[in-house]
Amino acid sequence: MKRFVAFALGIAVGLALVRVLRRRASAPVPAVQDPRAEELARKLADTRAAGAPVQTGEAPGPEAEAARAASDVEVDEARRRVHEEARATAEQMRRAGGADEPGA
């Protein structure tokens, strides 16, 4: 009988705790208006009114594709140059400190 009373009491306490926690979670949080949000909304409206392009996810034009291709070539050349310099430096370090080579 004592087990049943302890079990029932545990269930009752658990349910009461769940109700208290649900009330706290569902209590409405007072909305605080951020003054920065109003300023950003005004700037956005001004930009749209001025006719400035707004990013919509459309495909870029041919000029953008050409610029991107040129940029890719520059990046590849820079990457290749950096790797060559790194290999040369690593080779110099190997020659200078032969005892520090891995596997030696």
N, C-alpha and C positions, 0 to 999 in steps of 0.2 A: 504494500500500500504506500510506503514511503517513497518508493521509486516512482510510482504513478504521480504522486503529488509533486515531486521534484521535476518530473518530466513536464507536467502541465504548467507548473510555474515557469520553467525555462521557455516553453512555447509562448506563454503570455508576455514575458519580458521581451522576447525576441520580436513579437508582433508589435509591441509598443515602441520598441526601438526603430523598427522599420517605418512606422507611421510618423514618428518624430523626424526621421531623416528625410522622408518624402515631403513633408511640409516645408522643411528648410530648403530643399532643392526646388520646389515649385513656387516658392515665394518670389514675386516679381521684383526684379532688381531695378531700382530707379535709373532711368536713362539719363546719362550725363551727356549733354551736347558738347562735342569737342569744337572749339572755335576754328581749329585748323581744317576741319571737314567742310565747314561753310566756305572758307577761303578757297580750298581746292575745288569745290563745286563751282564757285564763281569763276575761277580761272579756266576751268574746263568749258564752261558756257561761253566765256569770252573767246576762247580759242576756236570753238566750233562756229561761233558767229563770225569770226574773222575769215573763215573759209580755209583755215589751215588743215592740211591732211591729217586725218586721225587713223591710226593703225587699225586695220580691219582684218588683217590676216590674208590679204589678197597677194597673189603672186607678184614678185618684183618685175619691173620692166627690163628691157634689154640693157639699159645703161647700168642698172644695178648688177645684172649678171656679169657684165664685162668687168666692172670694178671688183666684183667678188673673185673672178678668175685671176685678175692681175694680183690681187691681194694673196690668193692661194699660192701663186708662183713665188711672190716675195717671201712668204712664210716658208715654203719648201726650200728656197735658197738659203735663208737664214738658218733653218734647222740643219741643213747639210753642212754649212760652214761651222756651226757650233759643234756638231758631232766630229768633224775633222779635227778641230782644235782640241777637243777633249781626248780623242784618240792619240794625237801627237803628245799631249801632256802626259797621258797615262804611259805611253811608251818611254818618255824621258824619265818618268818616275821609276819605271821598271829597271831601266839601265842604271840609274843612280843608286838604287837600293835593292840590289839583287837578292839580298838575304830576306827581304820582307815579302817576297813573292808568295802567293798562296800555293801550297803544294810543294814548297821547297824544303 
